[in-house]
Amino acid sequence: MDSQLDYVSLIRTRRSARSYEHHPLTDADRKDIASAIASAVPLDTAIPLDWKLADRSIMGSSALLYAECGATESELVEYGYRGQQIVLALLARDWGTCWYGLYRLPGSPCSITVGRPATPGLRSALVGAVSRGHTRKSVEQLFPKGIPGDSPPRLLTVLESARLAPSAMNRQAWSFEVLSDTEIAVQGDTGRFPDLGICLANAMASARQLAGASIVKRLGPGRYSVSW
Ligand SMILES: Cc1cc2nc3c(=O)[nH]c(=O)nc-3n(C[C@H](O)[C@H](O)[C@H](O)COP(=O)(O)O)c2cc1C
């Protein structure tokens, strides 16, 4: 993680990019992308992820980022957790990205498009509208037990970052619980997508920025906590 980055703002402004400039990657670009990959911290160091760039253009992107990864809950969470940190690091370097479940390179659960973003064209606007990417579930849907009225601003910001996480078809198949002023629980439907790990990465990155440190722990099947 890059301690200089404003993850809270990056998370608030990130959108899936589905239109890109024609931009073949240079050696300098590849180094830039490699440094974004290297900045991601693992949740479980025992799960190796060797991220690669495939020279495949999807929706005009310059490349596809992917890693071989198994399909257990821990592996998918790890894929999303590290992948989303890379997405945020790429965004800070002016790259556009979109998680892509439709393109699964051999052995990977999904890929991430990378390119220099362009003004959205009709096709990208249509896909964005169909997936209703600009919407997020209501607080009532995401917090079945509610949010204590006297919650500190830092807690609310971490929850907002988790809520803004991207997910396949914008399903947002997770719910949140406030465990204390400095700890939240995230319950997610792991399925075949890395959504839960993506959500945890957003919460962890914001908590780390605001509090200087954060810890992510597995509490049980599909249930994790983020504390700071
Ligand atoms: C695991 C995953 C798979 C996705 N697959 C696709 C895809 O195949 N095609 C696509 O256009 N968008 C895909 N998306 C992007 C989501 O539709 C998008 O994140 C969601 O609608 C929220 O919009 P936002 O990212 O702009 O906030 C995927 C996102 C995730 C996290």
The ligand as a MOL file (V3000), in Angstrom:
LIG
                    3D

  0  0  0     0  0            999 V3000
M  V30 BEGIN CTAB
M  V30 COUNTS 31 33 0 0 0
M  V30 BEGIN ATOM
M  V30 1 C -16.0080 -9.4390 -10.3700 0
M  V30 2 C -16.5910 -8.4150 -11.3180 0
M  V30 3 C -16.9290 -8.7800 -12.6030 0
M  V30 4 C -17.4340 -7.8200 -13.4960 0
M  V30 5 N -17.7120 -8.1900 -14.7880 0
M  V30 6 C -18.1200 -7.2550 -15.6650 0
M  V30 7 C -18.3140 -7.6070 -17.0390 0
M  V30 8 O -18.1500 -8.7620 -17.4380 0
M  V30 9 N -18.6970 -6.6280 -17.9060 0
M  V30 10 C -18.8770 -5.3270 -17.4940 0
M  V30 11 O -19.1940 -4.4800 -18.3300 0
M  V30 12 N -18.7040 -4.9690 -16.1870 0
M  V30 13 C -18.3100 -5.8920 -15.2790 0
M  V30 14 N -18.0930 -5.5390 -13.9590 0
M  V30 15 C -18.2690 -4.1490 -13.5420 0
M  V30 16 C -19.5610 -3.9480 -12.7430 0
M  V30 17 O -20.6870 -4.0020 -13.6070 0
M  V30 18 C -19.4640 -2.6030 -12.0170 0
M  V30 19 O -18.3910 -2.6550 -11.1170 0
M  V30 20 C -20.7310 -2.2760 -11.2570 0
M  V30 21 O -21.8100 -2.0980 -12.1410 0
M  V30 22 C -20.5580 -0.9870 -10.4390 0
M  V30 23 O -20.1880 0.0880 -11.2870 0
M  V30 24 P -18.8730 0.9190 -11.0150 0
M  V30 25 O -17.7020 -0.0320 -11.0710 0
M  V30 26 O -18.7980 1.9440 -12.1270 0
M  V30 27 O -19.0090 1.5440 -9.6500 0
M  V30 28 C -17.6260 -6.4820 -13.0630 0
M  V30 29 C -17.3050 -6.1310 -11.7410 0
M  V30 30 C -16.8010 -7.0850 -10.8780 0
M  V30 31 C -16.4210 -6.6720 -9.4900 0
M  V30 END ATOM
M  V30 BEGIN BOND
M  V30 1 1 1 2
M  V30 2 1 2 3
M  V30 3 2 2 30
M  V30 4 2 3 4
M  V30 5 1 4 5
M  V30 6 1 4 28
M  V30 7 2 5 6
M  V30 8 1 6 7
M  V30 9 1 6 13
M  V30 10 2 7 8
M  V30 11 1 7 9
M  V30 12 1 9 10
M  V30 13 2 10 11
M  V30 14 1 10 12
M  V30 15 2 12 13
M  V30 16 1 13 14
M  V30 17 1 14 15
M  V30 18 1 14 28
M  V30 19 1 15 16
M  V30 20 1 16 17
M  V30 21 1 16 18
M  V30 22 1 18 19
M  V30 23 1 18 20
M  V30 24 1 20 21
M  V30 25 1 20 22
M  V30 26 1 22 23
M  V30 27 1 23 24
M  V30 28 2 24 25
M  V30 29 1 24 26
M  V30 30 1 24 27
M  V30 31 2 28 29
M  V30 32 1 29 30
M  V30 33 1 30 31
M  V30 END BOND
M  V30 END CTAB
M  END
